[in-house]
Amino acid sequence: MSQPFITFEAELPWIYPLVYELGSFGPSMAISLGASSLFLRRRSMSWPYVYSGDRTKKELWTYPPGFNRRLGFFFDRPIRAKLNKHIRRLYEQTGKKPYVILPNPRLFQYVRDVDPAQLIYLNYDDYSVDFSTGVRLDNPAEDALIHKARMVLCASDFQMNRFKERFPSQKSKVFHFPHGVHSNFINPLPGKSPKGHSVCVVGWLGSRYDWRLIKEVVTKLKGVTFYFVGEIRRDTFVGELEFLFKYLEDVLSCKNAIHVPGVKHENTKEYYWKSSINWMPYKIDMPFVKASCPLKISDGLASGRQVVSADVPECRLYPEWISIYHDSIEAVSVIRNALNRSASSKEGERSLRQISFAAANTWGQRASWLHSTLETNLTHSMETLVCNSTGNVNGQFRSS
């Protein structure tokens, strides 16, 4: 019997692949809930990936600005009613209630009518801190969501452990659910060495990156080409982080730094593949970074190229594949050593092992685990994925 799923925030590149893969088990519905002053404007919104024979029903739910805040009194009930209508439709179609996956606590008011046994909280960020100051805030919606949901899936191991400490009565339903590898990102020619020495940094160019450290590294490695692939997020440099924007401008003005804007996420794989190193230069003292599972981990591993990162807790789970540094001096050394290894014969062998590891951790396998766990009701005895360095997924979970 098919099992339907409904997922919010499905327009995000770290959520839509899961929605698509869940379509293997029954009708899968992707919802993008957003605001626009002109309702027709969002109809042209592009989804992060294009699939042939897409088995996912995609919907844009568009409302006036403020619908989720000051105008909530007018829109909360209609949005809940719309969701409930789709739940009834899928139940009538399949004979099974759909699971509703909610990735953001600010949408909690829309799932108040959902059966707790059918509700899943997919956490990919730390919603209990102020972005600009790092000060911890009360988030009653997240607390309520964790208590109500049947499962709490944490993209990062750090966040899983934090939730278990904060909510000891709920810890048996909290799991580590790292981002999967998109099959299209797996490098078909990992043995083809990149030309020259190059490093790519992919993603929003915002204040989560340590631009002061990046400047030191880029200026000391003048013979290396650095690709910065992504849009500049000026709006994230606020409060105490304002000073970092000048460093960003300095970095992008360097002769060996190339800014590449306007690349759709599914096309960033080309930069991962053609670079010698994939670099994640995060600002590690930020609560958001500590709680994150960067999509660049799975995308970088799928390239077969070496991955270098700041000391992000999630990256410590991959000691064979990710080289970690702790300051600018060590970053220069780690990157230089990795570049020197990139042309060696051993690098080709290591690259193939890394590709094998990535292929064993795809979004399809993540979806299969989730569906199987929900079907067999084993949530009381499982904790976190066990992946070993040979590229095989254990397929089981450690007992809590």
PyMOL commands that set and color helices and strands:
alter all, ss='L'
color gray80, all
select helices_A, chain A and resi 16-22+39-44+72-94+105-111+116-118+140-148+157-166+168-173+183-185+211-220+234-236+239-241+244-252+265-267+269-274+287-290+295-303+313-317+328-341+345-359+363-376+379-381
alter helices_A, ss='H'
color red, helices_A
select strands_A, chain A and resi 5-8+28-35+56-63+99-102+119-123+151-154+174-176+198-202+225-229+257-260+277-280+306-310+322-325+385-387+393-397
alter strands_A, ss='S'
color yellow, strands_A
deselect
rebuild
show_as cartoon
